[in-house]
Amino acid sequence: MAEKSETWCDRDEHNLFEHFIDFNEWLESEDRIGLREEYKIDGLSQPSKAFFVGDKEGYDQAFIEYRQERRNEILNETYLCEQFTDDHWFQRNLDHFEQLVQCLEASNVVPFVGAGLSVAGGFPSWRDHLRQQGRTAGIDQAHIEDLLANGQYETVIEEIENKRGRDVFAQEIRDVFSRTGDISDSTLGLTELFTDVKLASAAPIDLFSQ
């Protein structure tokens, strides 16, 4: 089979433009008019693409500034500096962030992800699932809400099992959480950060051990 010939787009790395979707949208937002005017790309139909192709060095520099801004925003720079009148706690956040990045690069981080990650994929949270099972079991909804509000999840499970049986309770979990959900941005981000991701059931393991 003949090898695919390299194009000028490959050589100039123009094909990488789509890898920077978040930055490109940020660059074309209303808040970045000043930056676009600075680089003389404001008013163009696709300013971010024109910037990428026409001034890659400038594009890369703006991207660095974007990453720093987003990093500082996530690390609560404005809040911490205003709340404590100096950058002491922000700097601690920044130091820990840099250490985390180093650990990620060395593959020394194990993600511990809760069941809430699956909500974006179309699955109920554990709390909502217990609500649904409680309703199916005919338990008063106000009573269920009181138990959940006080963190008494085990009590809710016990009452549902007393009404319908342990096997039925476990089967309800299988029915709901064995469906094929949507792949969310959070899930994609997790697989990009970690190359060896194993997914576990959100339901308590001992439900299926007997």
Backbone hydrogen bonds, N-H to C=O, Kabsch-Sander energy under -0.5 kcal/mol:
donor,donor_aa,acceptor,acceptor_aa,energy
11,R,7,T,-2.3
12,D,8,W,-2.5
13,E,10,D,-0.8
14,H,9,C,-1.7
15,N,9,C,-1.1
16,L,13,E,-1.5
17,F,14,H,-1.5
19,H,16,L,-2.0
20,F,17,F,-1.8
21,I,18,E,-0.7
24,N,20,F,-2.7
25,E,21,I,-2.4
26,W,22,D,-2.1
27,L,23,F,-2.8
28,E,24,N,-1.5
29,S,26,W,-1.1
32,R,29,S,-1.6
33,I,30,E,-1.1
36,R,32,R,-2.3
37,E,33,I,-2.6
38,E,34,G,-2.1
39,Y,35,L,-1.7
40,K,37,E,-1.0
41,I,36,R,-2.8
42,D,36,R,-0.9
44,L,41,I,-1.4
50,A,46,Q,-2.4
51,F,47,P,-2.3
52,F,48,S,-2.3
53,V,49,K,-2.4
54,G,50,A,-2.8
55,D,51,F,-2.2
59,Y,55,D,-2.6
60,D,56,K,-2.7
61,Q,57,E,-2.0
62,A,58,G,-2.5
63,F,59,Y,-2.1
64,I,60,D,-1.9
65,E,61,Q,-1.9
66,Y,62,A,-2.2
67,R,63,F,-2.5
68,Q,64,I,-2.1
69,E,65,E,-2.3
70,R,66,Y,-2.8
71,R,67,R,-2.5
72,N,68,Q,-2.6
73,E,69,E,-2.1
74,I,70,R,-2.4
75,L,71,R,-2.1
76,N,73,E,-1.4
77,E,72,N,-2.7
80,L,76,N,-2.5
81,C,77,E,-2.5
82,E,78,T,-2.1
83,Q,79,Y,-2.9
84,F,80,L,-2.2
85,T,81,C,-0.7
91,Q,87,D,-2.8
92,R,88,H,-1.6
93,N,89,W,-2.1
94,L,90,F,-2.7
95,D,91,Q,-2.5
96,H,92,R,-2.3
97,F,93,N,-2.3
98,E,94,L,-2.4
99,Q,95,D,-2.0
100,L,96,H,-2.2
101,V,97,F,-2.4
102,Q,98,E,-2.0
103,C,99,Q,-2.1
104,L,100,L,-2.5
105,E,101,V,-2.5
106,A,102,Q,-1.4
107,S,104,L,-1.6
108,N,103,C,-3.0
113,V,111,P,-0.6
117,L,114,G,-1.5
118,S,115,A,-1.8
119,V,116,G,-1.3
120,A,116,G,-0.5
120,A,117,L,-0.5
121,G,118,S,-0.9
122,G,119,V,-2.0
123,F,118,S,-1.8
129,H,125,S,-2.5
130,L,126,W,-2.2
131,R,127,R,-1.9
132,Q,128,D,-2.3
133,Q,129,H,-2.7
134,G,130,L,-2.6
135,R,131,R,-2.3
136,T,132,Q,-2.3
137,A,133,Q,-2.1
138,G,135,R,-1.3
139,I,134,G,-2.5
144,I,140,D,-2.0
145,E,141,Q,-2.6
146,D,142,A,-2.0
147,L,143,H,-2.0
148,L,144,I,-2.6
149,A,145,E,-2.6
150,N,146,D,-1.2
151,G,148,L,-1.8
152,Q,147,L,-2.9
153,Y,151,G,-1.4
156,V,152,Q,-1.7
157,I,153,Y,-2.3
158,E,154,E,-2.6
159,E,155,T,-2.4
160,I,156,V,-2.3
161,E,157,I,-2.8
162,N,158,E,-2.3
163,K,159,E,-1.3
164,R,160,I,-2.6
165,G,161,E,-2.2
169,F,165,G,-1.8
170,A,166,R,-2.4
171,Q,167,D,-2.3
172,E,168,V,-2.3
173,I,169,F,-1.4
174,R,170,A,-2.1
175,D,171,Q,-2.8
176,V,172,E,-2.0
177,F,173,I,-2.8
178,S,174,R,-1.4
179,R,176,V,-0.7
181,G,179,R,-0.7
182,D,121,G,-2.8
184,S,182,D,-0.8
188,L,184,S,-2.2
189,G,185,D,-2.7
190,L,186,S,-2.0
191,T,187,T,-2.1
192,E,188,L,-1.6
193,L,189,G,-1.8
194,F,190,L,-2.1
207,L,204,P,-1.4
208,F,205,I,-1.9
209,S,206,D,-0.8
